[in-house]
Amino acid sequence: MKVEIWSDVVCPFCYIGKRRFEKALDQFEQSDEVEVLFKSYQLDPTVKKGQYDDIHSMLAQKYQVPYEKAQEMNQQMANQAKEIGLDFDVDSIIPTNTQDCHRLSQFAKQEGKLYELMEVLMKAYFTEGQDVSDFDVLVERASQVGLDFDEVQNVLNSKAYLSNVRRDQQEAAQIGVQGVPFFVFNEKYAVSGAQPVESFLEVLNKVHKEEQNKPQVQMLNNQTKTEYCDGDSC
């Protein structure tokens, strides 16, 4: 089973949704058969480094609400994160552009370290108050997951993998993604948002059951035989 997740490093519900999905996987008996692949998506590609004083000012401007209301909204989000075992330090979050994060994630995908990198980048942003557009931060986090220092430097100091990032974002537009996280199971079933653990588990079981009931094609003496069983009848 393949699960594609359109996500942004600076999206709080992407981190919450990631953790809820992981908890569902822990309860899914066939979890070793699931391939998880993150796809690049930028919530706001126009955000510039240093554009906002903090996450509260960004939210206040985005939704045209008072600063105090934005603080309240962010704390509510942090409370949701805490319920799933995540520690958000909302006062320390540094809003910034994530294009380089996504370019680095595309490189990590090539090296088989994508899942690990997304985890440490999200933690750096939401828990550790790190500027995830800073190359030193990105290099350090990439080293944490075993990516080669020199190769990471080369990626960051170029435009490498930018076309991959744009391709993922174009694909998101084509399939109607309007917000993240956005989960696609086996290129067929879509789940939008940080759904409850039970909802993810239900979809995993549904897709697995469908996979088990697929027609099985075997070649017998140059003949094609199709066997299809569904429920208690064949």
C-alpha positions as CSV (number, residue, x, y, z in Angstrom):
1,M,0.0,0.0,0.0
2,K,1.3,3.5,-0.9
3,V,0.3,6.5,1.1
4,E,1.3,10.0,-0.3
5,I,1.1,12.9,2.1
6,W,1.1,16.5,0.8
7,S,2.5,18.5,3.7
8,D,4.5,21.6,4.7
9,V,7.1,21.8,7.5
10,V,5.5,24.9,9.0
11,C,1.9,23.5,8.9
12,P,0.8,22.7,12.5
13,F,-1.9,20.3,11.5
14,C,0.6,18.5,9.2
15,Y,2.7,17.7,12.2
16,I,-0.4,16.7,14.3
17,G,-1.8,14.7,11.3
18,K,1.5,13.0,10.8
19,R,1.6,11.8,14.4
20,R,-2.0,10.7,14.4
21,F,-1.4,8.7,11.2
22,E,1.7,7.1,12.8
23,K,-0.4,6.0,15.8
24,A,-2.9,4.5,13.4
25,L,-0.1,2.7,11.7
26,D,1.0,1.3,15.1
27,Q,-2.4,-0.3,15.3
28,F,-2.5,-1.6,11.7
29,E,-1.4,-5.2,11.5
30,Q,0.0,-4.9,8.0
31,S,2.0,-1.7,8.7
32,D,5.1,-3.2,7.3
33,E,3.4,-3.3,3.9
34,V,2.8,0.5,3.9
35,E,5.1,2.8,2.0
36,V,4.8,6.4,3.2
37,L,5.9,9.2,0.9
38,F,5.8,12.9,1.7
39,K,5.0,15.4,-1.1
40,S,6.1,19.0,-1.2
41,Y,3.5,21.7,-0.6
42,Q,4.0,25.3,0.5
43,L,1.2,27.0,2.5
44,D,2.5,30.4,1.5
45,P,5.3,30.5,-1.0
46,T,5.4,34.4,-0.7
47,V,6.5,34.5,2.9
48,K,10.0,35.9,3.3
49,K,12.5,35.4,6.1
50,G,12.0,38.0,8.8
51,Q,8.7,39.1,7.4
52,Y,6.8,38.6,10.7
53,D,7.9,39.2,14.3
54,D,6.3,35.9,15.4
55,I,3.7,33.3,14.6
56,H,1.0,35.4,16.3
57,S,1.5,38.4,14.1
58,M,1.4,36.3,11.0
59,L,-1.8,34.7,12.0
60,A,-3.4,38.0,13.0
61,Q,-2.6,39.5,9.6
62,K,-3.7,36.3,7.7
63,Y,-7.1,36.2,9.4
64,Q,-7.5,39.9,10.2
65,V,-8.0,39.3,13.9
66,P,-6.5,41.1,16.9
67,Y,-3.0,39.9,18.1
68,E,-4.5,38.5,21.3
69,K,-7.0,36.5,19.3
70,A,-4.2,35.1,17.2
71,Q,-2.4,34.1,20.4
72,E,-5.5,32.3,21.7
73,M,-5.8,30.4,18.3
74,N,-2.2,29.3,18.4
75,Q,-2.6,28.1,22.0
76,Q,-5.6,26.1,21.1
77,M,-3.6,24.5,18.3
78,A,-0.8,23.7,20.8
79,N,-3.3,22.1,23.1
80,Q,-4.3,19.8,20.2
81,A,-0.7,18.9,19.6
82,K,-0.2,18.1,23.3
83,E,-3.0,15.6,23.2
84,I,-1.1,13.6,20.6
85,G,2.3,13.9,22.4
86,L,3.7,16.9,20.6
87,D,5.2,19.9,22.5
88,F,4.6,23.1,20.5
89,D,6.5,26.2,21.8
90,V,4.2,28.7,19.9
91,D,5.9,31.8,21.3
92,S,9.2,30.7,19.8
93,I,8.0,29.7,16.3
94,I,9.8,31.7,13.5
95,P,7.6,32.0,10.4
96,T,9.6,31.7,7.2
97,N,9.8,30.4,3.7
98,T,10.0,26.6,3.3
99,Q,11.2,26.2,-0.3
100,D,14.7,25.1,0.7
101,C,13.2,22.7,3.2
102,H,11.3,21.1,0.4
103,R,14.3,21.0,-1.9
104,L,16.2,19.3,0.8
105,S,13.4,16.8,1.4
106,Q,13.5,15.9,-2.2
107,F,17.2,15.1,-1.9
108,A,16.4,13.1,1.3
109,K,13.8,11.1,-0.6
110,Q,16.5,10.1,-3.1
111,E,18.7,9.0,-0.2
112,G,16.0,7.1,1.6
113,K,15.8,9.5,4.5
114,L,12.7,11.5,3.7
115,Y,10.5,10.4,6.6
116,E,13.3,11.0,9.2
117,L,14.1,14.4,7.8
118,M,10.4,15.6,7.9
119,E,10.2,14.7,11.5
120,V,13.4,16.6,12.6
121,L,12.4,19.6,10.5
122,M,8.9,19.8,12.0
123,K,10.3,19.4,15.5
124,A,12.9,22.1,14.8
125,Y,10.2,24.5,13.8
126,F,7.4,23.8,16.3
127,T,9.3,22.7,19.4
128,E,12.8,24.1,19.2
129,G,12.1,27.6,17.8
130,Q,14.6,27.2,14.9
131,D,14.6,29.1,11.6
132,V,14.1,26.3,9.1
133,S,15.1,28.6,6.2
134,D,18.6,29.0,7.7
135,F,21.1,26.8,5.9
136,D,23.1,26.0,9.1
137,V,19.9,24.7,10.7
138,L,19.1,22.6,7.7
139,V,22.6,21.2,7.4
140,E,22.6,20.3,11.1
141,R,19.2,18.6,10.9
142,A,20.1,16.7,7.7
143,S,23.3,15.5,9.5
144,Q,21.1,14.2,12.3
145,V,19.4,11.8,10.0
146,G,22.6,10.6,8.3
147,L,22.7,12.8,5.1
148,D,26.1,13.6,3.8
149,F,27.3,17.1,4.9
150,D,29.0,18.1,1.6
151,E,26.1,16.8,-0.5
152,V,23.6,18.7,1.6
153,Q,25.7,21.9,1.2
154,N,25.7,21.4,-2.5
155,V,22.0,21.0,-2.7
156,L,21.3,24.1,-0.6
157,N,23.8,26.3,-2.4
158,S,22.1,25.6,-5.7
159,K,18.6,25.3,-7.2
160,A,18.7,21.5,-7.1
161,Y,15.4,19.7,-6.8
162,L,13.4,22.9,-7.3
163,S,11.7,21.3,-10.3
164,N,10.7,18.3,-8.1
165,V,9.1,20.7,-5.5
166,R,7.2,22.4,-8.2
167,R,6.1,19.1,-9.8
168,D,4.6,18.0,-6.4
169,Q,2.8,21.3,-6.1
170,Q,1.4,21.1,-9.6
171,E,0.2,17.6,-8.9
172,A,-1.5,18.8,-5.8
173,A,-3.4,21.4,-7.9
174,Q,-4.4,18.9,-10.4
175,I,-6.0,16.6,-7.9
176,G,-7.7,19.4,-6.1
177,V,-5.6,19.8,-2.9
178,Q,-6.7,23.1,-1.3
179,G,-5.2,22.5,2.2
180,V,-2.7,20.2,4.0
181,P,-2.2,17.7,5.3
182,F,-3.7,15.8,2.4
183,F,-3.4,12.0,2.3
184,V,-3.8,9.8,-0.8
185,F,-4.0,6.0,-0.4
186,N,-3.1,3.9,-3.4
187,E,-3.7,6.9,-5.7
188,K,-7.4,6.3,-5.1
189,Y,-8.7,7.3,-1.6
190,A,-8.1,10.9,-0.3
191,V,-8.2,12.0,3.3
192,S,-8.0,15.7,4.0
193,G,-6.8,17.2,7.3
194,A,-5.4,15.9,10.6
195,Q,-8.1,13.3,11.1
196,P,-8.5,11.2,14.3
197,V,-6.4,8.1,14.7
198,E,-9.5,6.0,14.3
199,S,-10.3,7.5,10.9
200,F,-6.9,6.8,9.5
201,L,-7.0,3.2,10.8
202,E,-10.4,2.7,9.2
203,V,-9.0,3.9,5.8
204,L,-6.0,1.7,6.2
205,N,-8.1,-1.4,6.8
206,K,-10.5,-0.5,4.0
207,V,-7.7,-0.1,1.4
208,H,-6.0,-3.3,2.7
209,K,-9.2,-5.3,2.4
210,E,-9.6,-4.0,-1.2
211,E,-6.1,-5.0,-2.0
212,Q,-6.8,-8.5,-0.7
213,N,-9.8,-8.8,-2.9
214,K,-8.1,-7.7,-6.1
215,P,-8.4,-10.2,-9.1
216,Q,-5.5,-12.5,-9.2
217,V,-4.2,-13.3,-12.7
218,Q,-2.2,-16.4,-13.3
219,M,-0.8,-17.9,-16.5
220,L,-1.7,-21.6,-16.9
221,N,-0.5,-23.3,-20.1
222,N,-0.7,-20.0,-22.0
223,Q,-4.2,-19.4,-20.7
224,T,-5.2,-16.5,-18.4
225,K,-7.2,-17.5,-15.4
226,T,-8.8,-14.8,-13.2
227,E,-9.9,-15.8,-9.7
228,Y,-12.0,-13.3,-7.7
229,C,-13.4,-13.8,-4.3
230,D,-15.4,-11.3,-2.3
231,G,-16.8,-12.0,1.2
232,D,-18.1,-15.6,1.5
233,S,-18.7,-16.2,-2.2
234,C,-16.4,-16.9,-5.1
